[in-house]
Amino acid sequence: MVSIGADLPKTVIFALKLLLMKKLLILLLAFTLNACNDGDFDVPVFEFTETVNKCGEYVLYITSTEKTEVLVLTLPKIAIDTIPKVQAIPILATVTATYRIFDKAIGTTYFCQAIPPSEPKIIKELKADGGTINITTSEVLKDSVITGYSHEITISKLSFNDGKERIFFESFNFGKLEIKN
């Protein structure tokens, strides 16, 4: 025969253990969900207009539609010329790719000034630490006459790294720059 009083302490202890395990599980789940917050890490969008802007002979840049995000290339003199060819130029000390986020839209002459303006302020800047700028130059013909040159620009293995975050593109389409004669 089973006595109700003898099993009661075991049932109460089992119920308390079950309740404690549920609370621990909820607490563990809450800590896990809270730990997934990655803080202030903002992944740049890298969505730019199709227009490639030129400043001087060596600086090319593309902007976001709001003109607050910019990708700037500083190229050697031979990169943009009038000889149809395919070039692969590694990003090094003198050939650079820089990504910037500004607090306001930049003007059309921002990169063309000898001394950069103090406004708008740069919120974030990432310099590429690797990659290859690929430029395919071809003639633009009209009625069998050369009217200019087209420079199709892509960047392969583009890597930005500032010690805190790393952004990598296997292939990035910078755009097309057309220069008329």
RAMO-V53231 format. One line per field, one symbol per residue. phi: phi as a letter, one per 40 degrees, with the letter a starting at -180 (. if undefined). Layout:
# RAMO-V53231
phi: ???
This chain:
# RAMO-V53231
phi: .bcccccdccccccccccccccccccccccccccccccgccbcdcfbbcccccbbgcbbbabbcccgbbbbbbbbcdccbbbbcabbbbccbccbbbbbbbbcaccccbdccccbcccbccccabbbcbahbcbbbbbcbbbfgbcbibbbcbbbbfcbbabgbabbbbcabcchbbbbcc
